[in-house]
Amino acid sequence: MTAQLWRDPALPLAERVEALLATMTVEEKVGQLGSRWLGKDKGATGPAGPEPEDGHQVAPMENEFSAGPALEDASRHGLGHLTRVYGSYPLTVAEGAAEVVRQQRIVMTSSRLGIPAIVHEECLTGFTAHGATVYPAAINWGATFDPELVERMAAAIGRDMAALGVHQGLSPVLDVVRDYRWGRVEESIGEDPYLVATVGAAYVRGLQSAGVIATLKHFAGYSASRAARNHGPVPMGRRELIDVILPPFETAIREGGADSVMNSYSDVDGVPAGADSWLLTDLLRDEWGFTGTVVSDYWSIPLLAANHRVAADSAGAGRLALAAGIDVELPDTIGFQPGDLDDEALIDRAARRVLLQKARLGLLDEGWTPESTVAGADQVALDSAGNRELARELAERSIVLLDPGTALPLSPGGRIAVAGPCADDASTFLGCYAFPNHVLPRYPGVKPEIALPTAVEALRAEMPETDFVYARGCAVDGDDRSGFAEAVAAAESADLVLAFVGDLAGLFGNGTSGEGCDAADLALPGVQAELVEALLATGKPVVVVVVSGRPYALGAVAGRAAALVQAFMPGEEGGPAIAGVLSGRVQPAGKLPVQIPRDPGGQPGTYLQPRLGAEHLGTSNLDPTPLFAFGHGRSYTTFAVDGLRLSADRVPTDGEFTATVRVRNTGGRAGSEVVQLYLSDPVAQVTRPVIQLTGFQRVELAAGAEAEVVFRVHTDRTAFTGLALKRVVEPGELRVLAGTSAGDLPCAATVELTGPVRPAGPGRVLVTPSEVRRTGS
């Protein structure tokens, strides 16, 4: 009788899980902590299909780990997860659904208890499946400054995944950008913790609204590696970790309800995240109250031995990781083997968390079948019209008009030369985890199965009365300049030139951006900068459009180019979105989630710096001032922000105040502006950032219209980690600034915080609510 209680959906979940644990052997409990990735074995065990080419890895050090056991053997004591059924090789929807059923049936029939596995998949730019919509990369989500739009996108992604039997998505990336040279900047939302937190929490809400578990990664510190090298050591103190890196994760858990976290590969101050009990247990669970599962990043457990050398072998690494707080090993079971884990209390702790998650997903219910989870698969259109419309909306909203100059919007008619490697290759619009860039390089004969209009094609469709002539000029990477002459000739024959330059995303050196594709500096890859110089030398006006995963230094062309546009990686609808912005049909609305550097060296750091890191004070010959500041973005109308007023000039350290500011559309066209609120702490017990974003609000305004934005600022939003490494709210003067970017803050006011220093620990206010009040025209 006891053995059947866990299948009864009428009983409380916790009671069911305890009943199940009581029936399980130690080996069966450990089985729930492991996983199996058949796709890693190059598709040999999956459906028949094209043979992959060797040498292309879709996960770090993939080729260093031998193929795992047959799924029957891997599941003989049960299995926690099935890894990337859809995202490992090209499958149709029908093939993928059949493979989910096949693998689940093996898991259930190979073990005594017949517990199904959680199916997880990547979803960094949409569902990583053949033929699925490729949305803009996460850096573009940040550029929208529009959490509600990102939430709608994530909900659409989640619906597609859930309909095909996927339970967990490995997204969002909440790493705060600290060095633009890092290859995974494209996967990150931006360089400000509050922007990352609010957009990331919105993504979590959207994905989980469809019943798919969101996974926060990479916890924590991964983005701050020394010299921006992937997996590199992170020379960061506890204070910076707490104030800059951790807030997005806490917010996504408390405000988004995230049910899973993935550990980082990196070590912070010598302690690898996967073996850090302070991070994974004391902070995450005991302080923040997280109740979900911690899953390992792929092979991060054996890497504790192989790379970090904090364990002698994979078994020792598994024991370290389990004790620290990792519950599930992905993508294959190496360190969490039965017999190698010897602390049954820790095994029970992790198994209880995994089984509770399975219970919430319905996997423990009597009568559950894998067929039921894919019952509607034949009705799923992975690149539906609705999905593409969302992808278009996100792409349009994310494109940043750095400088309209003298050329934008384009005038119809005449002859325009288009040059550059990002103009005729739509794969440059896609992030490194988009299926066409992530998996299909292993299958060169397989087409993407989604429409991918190039910029040239989109421009011709957008402006049919204009004669566009195209000459590539050069590749994204490499030193081949043989195409320069053709591009120059095209420019000389035209009235204006559009130069499309930037990145091609890939993995582990097979791209100029993406995981394992770190940059030595912030110069455009290859000879693209030379191509732009050759085009400028023709004397024709040149509009430079940068399609990239990271910001590149544009100081050499600023002031010489006829206009500058930053598109980042705008997804499958990127071509039409860029064409619409250039033509003027689309009003530019994007804002920079990262600064644009002036020079290609290590300057600047991100905007979130104390005075000696943010200002040119004559103490060094290097000027950290960016070319374009965080939050910058122009449009084809103009806005004015003024009239800042505070509800009080003195507030207790446990109080709150409102900041109200007026925004006016002073131009001749409707548009939207993102009103940004920053705080500055002039004197504190530790060095503080010169300014820090504390709230933002996008406002849509007709020409001549105005509105007020009201921000409600709790004093918790002023908290920082003090000398004792505890977060505090400190009395004293605080400057409040408002404007349209970190470099354009025309409004300033002062509020004094009064009373004692106050601790601001768990439960503190994490967000700054805002509202728009229409005031007429």
Rosetta blueprint (number, residue, H / E / L):
1 M L
2 T H
3 A H
4 Q H
5 L H
6 W L
7 R L
8 D L
9 P L
10 A L
11 L L
12 P L
13 L H
14 A H
15 E H
16 R H
17 V H
18 E H
19 A H
20 L H
21 L H
22 A H
23 T H
24 M L
25 T L
26 V H
27 E H
28 E H
29 K H
30 V H
31 G H
32 Q L
33 L L
34 G L
35 S E
36 R E
37 W L
38 L H
39 G H
40 K H
41 D H
42 K L
43 G L
44 A L
45 T L
46 G L
47 P L
48 A L
49 G L
50 P L
51 E L
52 P L
53 E L
54 D L
55 G L
56 H L
57 Q L
58 V L
59 A L
60 P L
61 M L
62 E H
63 N H
64 E H
65 F L
66 S L
67 A L
68 G L
69 P L
70 A L
71 L H
72 E H
73 D H
74 A H
75 S L
76 R L
77 H L
78 G L
79 L L
80 G L
81 H E
82 L E
83 T E
84 R L
85 V L
86 Y L
87 G L
88 S L
89 Y L
90 P L
91 L L
92 T L
93 V H
94 A H
95 E H
96 G H
97 A H
98 A H
99 E H
100 V H
101 V H
102 R H
103 Q H
104 Q H
105 R H
106 I H
107 V H
108 M H
109 T H
110 S H
111 S L
112 R L
113 L L
114 G L
115 I L
116 P L
117 A L
118 I E
119 V E
120 H E
121 E E
122 E L
123 C L
124 L L
125 T L
126 G L
127 F L
128 T L
129 A L
130 H L
131 G L
132 A L
133 T L
134 V L
135 Y L
136 P L
137 A L
138 A H
139 I H
140 N H
141 W H
142 G H
143 A H
144 T H
145 F L
146 D L
147 P H
148 E H
149 L H
150 V H
151 E H
152 R H
153 M H
154 A H
155 A H
156 A H
157 I H
158 G H
159 R H
160 D H
161 M H
162 A H
163 A H
164 L L
165 G L
166 V L
167 H L
168 Q E
169 G E
170 L L
171 S L
172 P L
173 V E
174 L L
175 D L
176 V L
177 V L
178 R L
179 D L
180 Y L
181 R L
182 W L
183 G H
184 R H
185 V H
186 E H
187 E H
188 S L
189 I L
190 G L
191 E L
192 D L
193 P H
194 Y H
195 L H
196 V H
197 A H
198 T H
199 V H
200 G H
201 A H
202 A H
203 Y H
204 V H
205 R H
206 G H
207 L H
208 Q H
209 S H
210 A L
211 G L
212 V L
213 I E
214 A E
215 T E
216 L E
217 K E
218 H E
219 F E
220 A L
221 G L
222 Y H
223 S H
224 A H
225 S L
226 R H
227 A H
228 A H
229 R L
230 N L
231 H L
232 G L
233 P L
234 V E
235 P L
236 M L
237 G L
238 R H
239 R H
240 E H
241 L H
242 I H
243 D H
244 V H
245 I H
246 L L
247 P H
248 P H
249 F H
250 E H
251 T H
252 A H
253 I H
254 R H
255 E L
256 G L
257 G L
258 A L
259 D L
260 S E
261 V E
262 M E
263 N E
264 S L
265 Y L
266 S L
267 D E
268 V E
269 D L
270 G L
271 V E
272 P E
273 A H
274 G H
275 A H
276 D L
277 S H
278 W H
279 L H
280 L H
281 T H
282 D H
283 L H
284 L H
285 R H
286 D H
287 E H
288 W L
289 G L
290 F L
291 T L
292 G L
293 T E
294 V E
295 V E
296 S L
297 D L
298 Y L
299 W L
300 S H
301 I H
302 P H
303 L H
304 L H
305 A H
306 A H
307 N L
308 H L
309 R L
310 V L
311 A L
312 A L
313 D L
314 S H
315 A H
316 G H
317 A H
318 G H
319 R H
320 L H
321 A H
322 L H
323 A H
324 A H
325 G L
326 I L
327 D L
328 V E
329 E L
330 L L
331 P L
332 D L
333 T L
334 I L
335 G L
336 F L
337 Q L
338 P L
339 G L
340 D L
341 L L
342 D L
343 D L
344 E H
345 A H
346 L H
347 I H
348 D H
349 R H
350 A H
351 A H
352 R H
353 R H
354 V H
355 L H
356 L H
357 Q H
358 K H
359 A H
360 R H
361 L L
362 G L
363 L L
364 L L
365 D L
366 E L
367 G L
368 W L
369 T L
370 P H
371 E H
372 S H
373 T H
374 V L
375 A L
376 G L
377 A H
378 D H
379 Q H
380 V L
381 A L
382 L L
383 D L
384 S L
385 A H
386 G H
387 N H
388 R H
389 E H
390 L H
391 A H
392 R H
393 E H
394 L H
395 A H
396 E H
397 R H
398 S H
399 I L
400 V E
401 L E
402 L E
403 D E
404 P L
405 G L
406 T L
407 A L
408 L L
409 P L
410 L L
411 S L
412 P L
413 G L
414 G L
415 R E
416 I E
417 A E
418 V E
419 A E
420 G L
421 P L
422 C L
423 A L
424 D L
425 D L
426 A H
427 S H
428 T H
429 F H
430 L L
431 G L
432 C L
433 Y L
434 A L
435 F H
436 P H
437 N H
438 H H
439 V L
440 L H
441 P H
442 R H
443 Y L
444 P L
445 G L
446 V L
447 K L
448 P L
449 E L
450 I L
451 A L
452 L L
453 P L
454 T L
455 A H
456 V H
457 E H
458 A H
459 L H
460 R H
461 A H
462 E H
463 M L
464 P L
465 E L
466 T L
467 D E
468 F E
469 V E
470 Y E
471 A E
472 R L
473 G L
474 C L
475 A L
476 V L
477 D L
478 G L
479 D L
480 D L
481 R L
482 S L
483 G L
484 F H
485 A H
486 E H
487 A H
488 V H
489 A H
490 A H
491 A H
492 E H
493 S L
494 A L
495 D L
496 L E
497 V E
498 L E
499 A E
500 F E
501 V E
502 G E
503 D L
504 L L
505 A E
506 G L
507 L L
508 F L
509 G L
510 N L
511 G L
512 T L
513 S E
514 G L
515 E L
516 G L
517 C L
518 D L
519 A L
520 A L
521 D L
522 L L
523 A L
524 L L
525 P L
526 G L
527 V L
528 Q H
529 A H
530 E H
531 L H
532 V H
533 E H
534 A H
535 L H
536 L H
537 A L
538 T L
539 G L
540 K L
541 P L
542 V E
543 V E
544 V E
545 V E
546 V E
547 V E
548 S L
549 G L
550 R L
551 P L
552 Y L
553 A L
554 L L
555 G L
556 A L
557 V L
558 A L
559 G L
560 R L
561 A L
562 A L
563 A E
564 L E
565 V E
566 Q E
567 A L
568 F L
569 M L
570 P L
571 G L
572 E L
573 E L
574 G H
575 G H
576 P H
577 A H
578 I H
579 A H
580 G H
581 V H
582 L H
583 S H
584 G L
585 R L
586 V L
587 Q L
588 P L
589 A L
590 G L
591 K L
592 L L
593 P L
594 V L
595 Q L
596 I E
597 P L
598 R L
599 D L
600 P L
601 G L
602 G L
603 Q L
604 P L
605 G L
606 T L
607 Y L
608 L L
609 Q L
610 P L
611 R H
612 L H
613 G H
614 A H
615 E L
616 H L
617 L L
618 G L
619 T L
620 S L
621 N L
622 L L
623 D L
624 P L
625 T L
626 P L
627 L L
628 F E
629 A L
630 F L
631 G L
632 H L
633 G L
634 R E
635 S L
636 Y L
637 T L
638 T L
639 F E
640 A E
641 V E
642 D E
643 G E
644 L E
645 R E
646 L E
647 S L
648 A L
649 D L
650 R E
651 V E
652 P E
653 T L
654 D L
655 G L
656 E E
657 F E
658 T E
659 A E
660 T E
661 V E
662 R E
663 V E
664 R E
665 N E
666 T L
667 G L
668 G L
669 R L
670 A L
671 G E
672 S E
673 E E
674 V E
675 V E
676 Q E
677 L E
678 Y E
679 L E
680 S E
681 D L
682 P L
683 V L
684 A L
685 Q L
686 V L
687 T L
688 R L
689 P L
690 V L
691 I L
692 Q E
693 L E
694 T E
695 G E
696 F E
697 Q E
698 R E
699 V E
700 E E
701 L E
702 A L
703 A L
704 G L
705 A L
706 E E
707 A E
708 E E
709 V E
710 V E
711 F E
712 R E
713 V E
714 H E
715 T H
716 D H
717 R H
718 T H
719 A L
720 F E
721 T E
722 G L
723 L L
724 A L
725 L L
726 K L
727 R E
728 V E
729 V E
730 E L
731 P L
732 G E
733 E E
734 L E
735 R E
736 V E
737 L E
738 A E
739 G E
740 T L
741 S E
742 A L
743 G L
744 D E
745 L L
746 P L
747 C E
748 A E
749 A E
750 T E
751 V E
752 E E
753 L E
754 T E
755 G L
756 P L
757 V L
758 R E
759 P E
760 A L
761 G L
762 P L
763 G L
764 R L
765 V L
766 L L
767 V L
768 T L
769 P L
770 S E
771 E E
772 V E
773 R E
774 R E
775 T L
776 G L
777 S L
